[in-house]
Amino acid sequence: MLLRTFGWSFGITAAGLALAGVLWGWKGLAIVAILSVLEISLSFDNAVINAGILRKMNAFWQKMFLTVGVLIAVFGMRLVFPIIIVAITAKLSPWEAVRVAIDDHDRYEALVTNAHPAIAAFGGMFLLMIFLDFIFEEREITWLGWLEKPLAKLGKLDMLSVVIALVALLIAATTVATGVPVHGGHGTIDKGETVLLAGVGGLLTYLVVGGVSGFFEDRLEDEEEEDEDSDEGIAAEGAVEPKNGNGVSTGQVVGLAGKAAFFMFLYLEVIDASFSFDGVVGAFAVSNDIFEIALGLGIGAMYIRSLTVFLVRKGTLDDYVYLEHGAHYAIGALAVILLVTIKYDVSEVITGLVGVVLIGASYWSSVVRNRRLGEESPQSDEDKAEVASGV
């Protein structure tokens, strides 16, 4: 199973490193390898969050995530997106932005770095909303009960997450967004208006994409409940449910499942984009060659996707029930770090360690919980299944 899930990642790693060695020599190969490790270390929490969403999808959409999703992640977010940002912020044509990226690495690095406040505000607000909606939601299983239970009660107030996110954005726009250093150390500039607009854009993107995917997911659940009731009625009457030539039910549920999965797929891609912002900008500390950055981060992104599918297929989130909690706390920390980096430099080592520590702590708490439940409950097959699923 390990080879089947990570096979493409291993193959692309070998091909990518070989290509880097041919094009840029040993130095280029080392840079691409370092960037790959950087991306993986910064995005492990992304894999956990993705797995929580991807496990709701069928096999087809999981394959879409590993194929089309990878193309979007590698070429879209790591190669095309920075060029688009440069074109917009520097008021260049797309072709001129491409020329700068290829021929003038120093200027390209400066333009991307100067666009960082807008990028950080957009991604920071999107990730902050994910964290707030999680922490304000009432749930049966809590990790830090002393904190999560009171916050869940507060979460019954409508739009509380949005209000807190907007307050955080206003604070960022009026504090860290003022006096932002210009790349190269030539003075400072006020980015308050830019941060405010970009942050609102991130908030609206979350509300639209997340809201639409949630709407179709709720509709799908309602239809499934109705379908189950209908099946029970049909079985009681001795009737057979209509099916198509392939033996698949012809109910409307299939269409709704497709819509729900499609919008959740879009939601996944936006989440990945938000996670990739710090990696793309931080990569310039290692290299300012757009193709080295895209190749290195792309290899890392491939592993994150494979890890996501691995977590889904192994049922890891069901076995270790606090992992999602730890990942969401890591998301909250990353959101704050992104907003802070509007003005101040934060080492990628710190960013990566925060996520690793939080997820590691939640994993260990899950192990302790499983051991405790295993000791307290009878060890029948049925009980073991309940303990494994976190019930």
C-alpha positions as CSV (number, residue, x, y, z in Angstrom):
1,M,0.0,0.0,0.0
2,L,2.9,2.4,0.8
3,L,4.4,2.0,-2.6
4,R,1.0,2.3,-4.4
5,T,0.2,5.5,-2.5
6,F,3.7,7.1,-2.7
7,G,4.8,5.6,-6.0
8,W,4.2,8.7,-8.0
9,S,5.9,10.9,-5.4
10,F,9.0,8.7,-5.4
11,G,9.1,8.6,-9.2
12,I,8.6,12.4,-9.6
13,T,11.3,13.0,-6.9
14,A,13.8,10.9,-8.8
15,A,12.9,12.5,-12.1
16,G,12.9,16.0,-10.6
17,L,16.2,15.7,-8.9
18,A,17.8,14.2,-12.0
19,L,16.4,17.1,-14.1
20,A,17.7,19.6,-11.6
21,G,21.2,18.0,-11.7
22,V,21.2,18.1,-15.5
23,L,20.0,21.8,-15.8
24,W,21.7,23.4,-12.8
25,G,24.4,20.9,-11.6
26,W,25.0,19.7,-8.1
27,K,24.1,23.1,-6.6
28,G,20.8,23.2,-8.3
29,L,20.0,19.6,-7.2
30,A,20.8,20.5,-3.6
31,I,18.6,23.6,-3.8
32,V,15.6,21.6,-5.2
33,A,16.0,18.9,-2.5
34,I,16.1,21.6,0.3
35,L,13.0,23.3,-1.1
36,S,11.2,19.9,-1.2
37,V,12.0,19.3,2.4
38,L,10.9,22.8,3.3
39,E,7.5,22.4,1.6
40,I,6.9,19.1,3.4
41,S,7.8,20.4,6.8
42,L,5.6,23.5,6.4
43,S,2.6,21.6,5.1
44,F,2.2,18.4,7.1
45,D,-0.8,20.0,8.9
46,N,-2.2,20.7,5.4
47,A,-2.2,16.9,4.8
48,V,-4.2,16.2,7.9
49,I,-6.8,18.9,7.1
50,N,-7.0,17.7,3.5
51,A,-7.5,14.1,4.7
52,G,-10.5,15.1,6.9
53,I,-12.2,16.5,3.8
54,L,-11.0,14.0,1.2
55,R,-12.3,11.0,3.2
56,K,-15.8,12.2,2.4
57,M,-15.2,11.9,-1.3
58,N,-15.4,8.8,-3.5
59,A,-12.4,7.1,-5.2
60,F,-12.9,9.2,-8.4
61,W,-12.5,12.5,-6.6
62,Q,-9.5,11.2,-4.6
63,K,-7.9,10.4,-8.0
64,M,-8.8,13.9,-9.2
65,F,-7.0,15.3,-6.1
66,L,-3.9,13.4,-7.0
67,T,-3.9,14.3,-10.7
68,V,-5.7,17.5,-11.6
69,G,-5.1,18.8,-8.1
70,V,-1.3,18.2,-8.4
71,L,-1.2,20.1,-11.7
72,I,-3.0,23.0,-10.0
73,A,-0.7,22.9,-7.0
74,V,2.6,22.5,-8.9
75,F,2.1,24.6,-12.0
76,G,-0.8,26.8,-10.7
77,M,0.3,27.8,-7.2
78,R,4.1,27.4,-7.4
79,L,4.7,28.7,-10.9
80,V,1.8,30.7,-12.4
81,F,0.4,32.3,-9.3
82,P,3.5,34.2,-8.3
83,I,3.8,35.5,-11.9
84,I,0.2,36.7,-11.8
85,I,0.8,38.4,-8.4
86,V,3.9,40.2,-9.9
87,A,1.9,41.2,-13.0
88,I,-0.9,42.7,-10.9
89,T,1.1,44.4,-8.2
90,A,3.8,45.7,-10.5
91,K,1.3,46.6,-13.2
92,L,3.1,44.6,-15.8
93,S,1.6,42.5,-18.6
94,P,1.7,38.8,-18.0
95,W,4.3,38.3,-20.7
96,E,6.5,41.0,-19.2
97,A,6.1,39.3,-15.8
98,V,7.2,36.0,-17.3
99,R,10.2,37.7,-18.9
100,V,11.2,39.3,-15.6
101,A,10.9,35.9,-13.8
102,I,13.2,34.2,-16.4
103,D,15.7,37.0,-17.1
104,D,15.9,39.2,-14.0
105,H,15.8,36.9,-10.9
106,D,16.7,39.7,-8.5
107,R,13.9,42.0,-9.7
108,Y,11.4,39.1,-9.7
109,E,12.3,38.3,-6.1
110,A,11.9,41.9,-5.1
111,L,8.5,42.1,-6.8
112,V,7.2,38.9,-5.1
113,T,8.5,40.0,-1.7
114,N,6.9,43.4,-2.0
115,A,3.6,41.7,-2.8
116,H,3.9,39.5,0.3
117,P,1.7,41.7,2.5
118,A,-1.3,41.2,0.2
119,I,-0.5,37.4,-0.2
120,A,-0.1,37.0,3.6
121,A,-3.4,38.9,4.4
122,F,-5.4,36.8,1.9
123,G,-4.0,33.5,3.1
124,G,-3.9,34.4,6.7
125,M,-7.6,35.4,6.8
126,F,-8.6,32.2,4.9
127,L,-6.7,30.0,7.3
128,L,-7.9,31.9,10.3
129,M,-11.5,31.3,9.3
130,I,-10.9,27.6,9.1
131,F,-9.5,27.6,12.6
132,L,-12.2,29.7,14.1
133,D,-15.0,27.7,12.6
134,F,-13.4,24.6,14.0
135,I,-12.8,25.9,17.5
136,F,-16.3,27.4,17.8
137,E,-18.0,24.2,16.7
138,E,-19.5,21.9,19.3
139,R,-18.1,18.4,19.1
140,E,-18.4,15.2,21.1
141,I,-14.6,14.6,21.3
142,T,-12.4,17.4,22.5
143,W,-8.7,17.5,22.9
144,L,-8.2,20.6,25.2
145,G,-11.6,20.4,26.8
146,W,-10.9,23.3,29.2
147,L,-10.6,25.6,26.2
148,E,-12.7,23.9,23.5
149,K,-15.9,23.4,25.5
150,P,-16.3,27.1,26.6
151,L,-15.5,28.3,23.0
152,A,-18.0,25.8,21.6
153,K,-20.7,27.5,23.7
154,L,-19.6,30.9,22.5
155,G,-19.8,29.6,19.0
156,K,-23.6,29.4,19.2
157,L,-23.5,33.2,18.5
158,D,-24.2,33.7,14.8
159,M,-21.2,35.0,12.7
160,L,-18.9,35.1,15.7
161,S,-16.0,33.7,13.5
162,V,-16.5,36.4,10.9
163,V,-16.6,39.2,13.6
164,I,-13.4,37.9,15.2
165,A,-11.6,37.5,11.9
166,L,-12.6,41.1,10.8
167,V,-11.3,42.4,14.1
168,A,-8.0,40.6,13.6
169,L,-7.8,42.0,10.1
170,L,-8.4,45.6,11.3
171,I,-5.7,45.2,13.9
172,A,-3.3,43.8,11.3
173,A,-4.1,46.6,8.8
174,T,-3.5,49.3,11.4
175,T,-0.5,47.9,13.1
176,V,1.8,45.4,11.3
177,A,0.7,46.8,7.9
178,T,2.1,50.2,8.6
179,G,5.8,50.9,8.0
180,V,6.4,47.7,6.0
181,P,10.0,47.5,4.9
182,V,10.6,47.7,1.2
183,H,12.7,44.9,-0.3
184,G,16.3,45.8,-0.2
185,G,16.0,48.0,2.9
186,H,15.2,51.2,1.0
187,G,12.6,52.8,3.3
188,T,9.2,51.7,4.4
189,I,5.7,51.8,2.9
190,D,2.1,51.8,4.4
191,K,0.3,48.7,3.2
192,G,-2.8,49.1,5.4
193,E,-5.3,49.5,2.5
194,T,-3.7,46.6,0.5
195,V,-3.8,44.3,3.5
196,L,-7.4,45.3,4.3
197,L,-8.6,44.6,0.7
198,A,-6.7,41.3,0.4
199,G,-7.8,40.1,3.8
200,V,-11.5,40.8,2.9
201,G,-10.9,38.9,-0.3
202,G,-9.6,35.9,1.7
203,L,-12.6,36.1,4.0
204,L,-15.1,36.3,1.2
205,T,-13.4,33.4,-0.7
206,Y,-13.7,31.2,2.4
207,L,-17.4,32.1,2.9
208,V,-18.3,31.5,-0.7
209,V,-16.3,28.3,-1.5
210,G,-16.8,26.8,2.0
211,G,-20.4,27.9,2.1
212,V,-21.3,26.4,-1.2
213,S,-19.5,23.1,-0.5
214,G,-21.2,22.9,2.9
215,F,-24.6,23.6,1.3
216,F,-24.2,20.7,-1.2
217,E,-22.8,18.4,1.5
218,D,-25.9,19.1,3.7
219,R,-28.2,18.5,0.8
220,L,-26.4,15.2,0.1
221,E,-26.8,14.1,3.7
222,D,-30.6,15.0,3.5
223,E,-31.0,13.1,0.3
224,E,-29.2,10.1,1.6
225,E,-31.5,10.0,4.7
226,E,-34.5,10.3,2.4
227,D,-33.1,7.5,0.2
228,E,-32.6,5.2,3.2
229,D,-36.2,5.8,4.3
230,S,-37.4,5.1,0.7
231,D,-35.3,1.9,0.5
232,E,-36.9,0.7,3.7
233,G,-40.3,1.4,2.3
234,I,-39.5,-0.3,-1.0
235,A,-38.2,-3.4,0.9
236,A,-41.3,-3.6,3.0
237,E,-43.5,-3.5,0.0
238,G,-41.3,-6.1,-1.9
239,A,-40.5,-3.7,-4.7
240,V,-37.1,-3.2,-6.5
241,E,-35.5,0.2,-6.7
242,P,-34.9,1.3,-10.4
243,K,-31.3,1.1,-11.6
244,N,-29.5,1.9,-14.8
245,G,-27.7,-0.5,-17.1
246,N,-24.7,-0.6,-14.8
247,G,-26.7,-1.5,-11.7
248,V,-26.5,2.0,-10.2
249,S,-29.4,3.6,-8.6
250,T,-31.0,6.3,-10.8
251,G,-31.8,8.6,-7.8
252,Q,-30.8,12.2,-7.6
253,V,-28.3,11.5,-4.9
254,V,-25.5,10.7,-7.5
255,G,-25.8,14.2,-9.0
256,L,-25.8,15.9,-5.6
257,A,-22.8,13.8,-4.6
258,G,-21.0,15.0,-7.7
259,K,-21.7,18.7,-6.9
260,A,-20.8,18.3,-3.3
261,A,-17.5,16.6,-4.2
262,F,-16.7,19.2,-6.8
263,F,-17.1,22.2,-4.5
264,M,-15.2,20.4,-1.8
265,F,-12.5,19.8,-4.3
266,L,-12.4,23.6,-5.0
267,Y,-12.3,24.1,-1.2
268,L,-9.3,21.8,-1.0
269,E,-7.5,23.6,-3.7
270,V,-8.0,27.0,-2.0
271,I,-6.8,25.5,1.3
272,D,-3.7,24.3,-0.5
273,A,-3.2,27.7,-2.0
274,S,-3.3,29.3,1.4
275,F,-0.8,26.9,2.8
276,S,1.5,27.4,-0.1
277,F,1.8,31.2,0.3
278,D,4.4,31.1,3.1
279,G,6.4,28.3,1.2
280,V,6.5,30.3,-2.0
281,V,7.7,33.5,-0.4
282,G,10.0,31.7,2.0
283,A,11.6,29.8,-0.9
284,F,13.4,33.0,-1.9
285,A,15.6,32.6,1.1
286,V,17.0,29.5,-0.7
287,S,16.8,30.5,-4.4
288,N,15.4,33.3,-6.6
289,D,15.1,31.1,-9.7
290,I,11.4,30.6,-10.4
291,F,11.9,27.2,-12.0
292,E,14.1,25.8,-9.1
293,I,11.4,27.0,-6.7
294,A,8.5,25.5,-8.7
295,L,10.3,22.2,-9.1
296,G,11.4,21.9,-5.4
297,L,8.0,23.0,-3.9
298,G,6.2,20.9,-6.5
299,I,8.0,17.7,-5.4
300,G,7.1,18.6,-1.8
301,A,3.4,19.3,-2.8
302,M,3.3,15.8,-4.4
303,Y,4.3,14.2,-1.1
304,I,1.7,16.2,0.8
305,R,-1.0,14.8,-1.6
306,S,0.2,11.3,-1.3
307,L,0.3,11.6,2.5
308,T,-3.3,12.9,2.4
309,V,-4.5,9.9,0.5
310,F,-2.5,7.6,2.8
311,L,-4.1,9.0,5.9
312,V,-7.5,8.5,4.3
313,R,-6.9,4.9,3.2
314,K,-5.4,3.9,6.5
315,G,-8.2,5.5,8.5
316,T,-5.6,7.3,10.6
317,L,-8.0,10.2,11.5
318,D,-10.5,7.6,12.9
319,D,-7.8,5.8,14.9
320,Y,-6.1,9.0,16.2
321,V,-9.0,11.3,16.9
322,Y,-7.0,14.3,18.1
323,L,-5.0,14.7,15.0
324,E,-7.5,17.0,13.4
325,H,-7.5,19.1,16.5
326,G,-3.8,19.5,16.4
327,A,-3.8,20.3,12.7
328,H,-6.4,23.0,13.2
329,Y,-4.4,24.6,16.1
330,A,-1.4,24.5,13.7
331,I,-3.6,26.3,11.1
332,G,-4.5,29.0,13.6
333,A,-0.8,29.4,14.5
334,L,0.1,29.7,10.8
335,A,-2.7,32.2,10.2
336,V,-1.2,34.4,13.0
337,I,2.3,33.9,11.7
338,L,1.2,35.0,8.2
339,L,-0.3,38.2,9.5
340,V,2.8,38.9,11.5
341,T,5.1,38.4,8.5
342,I,3.4,41.3,6.8
343,K,6.0,43.4,8.5
344,Y,8.3,41.1,10.4
345,D,10.5,38.2,9.2
346,V,9.6,34.8,10.8
347,S,12.0,31.9,10.2
348,E,10.5,29.0,8.2
349,V,12.1,26.8,10.9
350,I,9.8,28.3,13.5
351,T,6.7,28.0,11.3
352,G,7.5,24.4,10.5
353,L,8.3,23.5,14.1
354,V,5.0,25.0,15.5
355,G,3.0,22.7,13.2
356,V,5.1,19.6,13.9
357,V,4.9,20.1,17.7
358,L,1.2,20.7,17.8
359,I,0.4,17.7,15.5
360,G,2.9,15.5,17.4
361,A,1.3,16.4,20.7
362,S,-2.2,15.6,19.4
363,Y,-0.9,12.3,18.0
364,W,0.6,11.3,21.4
365,S,-2.7,12.4,23.2
366,S,-4.6,10.1,20.8
367,V,-2.3,7.2,21.6
368,V,-2.7,7.7,25.3
369,R,-6.5,7.9,24.8
370,N,-6.6,4.7,22.8
371,R,-4.6,2.8,25.5
372,R,-6.8,4.1,28.2
373,L,-10.0,3.0,26.4
374,G,-8.4,-0.3,25.6
375,E,-7.7,-1.0,29.2
376,E,-11.1,0.1,30.4
377,S,-13.3,-1.7,27.9
378,P,-13.8,-5.5,27.2
379,Q,-11.6,-6.7,24.4
380,S,-14.2,-8.2,22.1
381,D,-13.9,-7.7,18.4
382,E,-16.8,-5.2,18.5
383,D,-15.2,-3.2,21.4
384,K,-11.8,-3.2,19.6
385,A,-13.5,-1.7,16.5
386,E,-15.1,1.0,18.7
387,V,-11.8,1.9,20.3
388,A,-10.1,2.1,17.0
389,S,-12.7,4.4,15.6
390,G,-12.5,6.7,18.6
391,V,-16.0,6.0,19.7
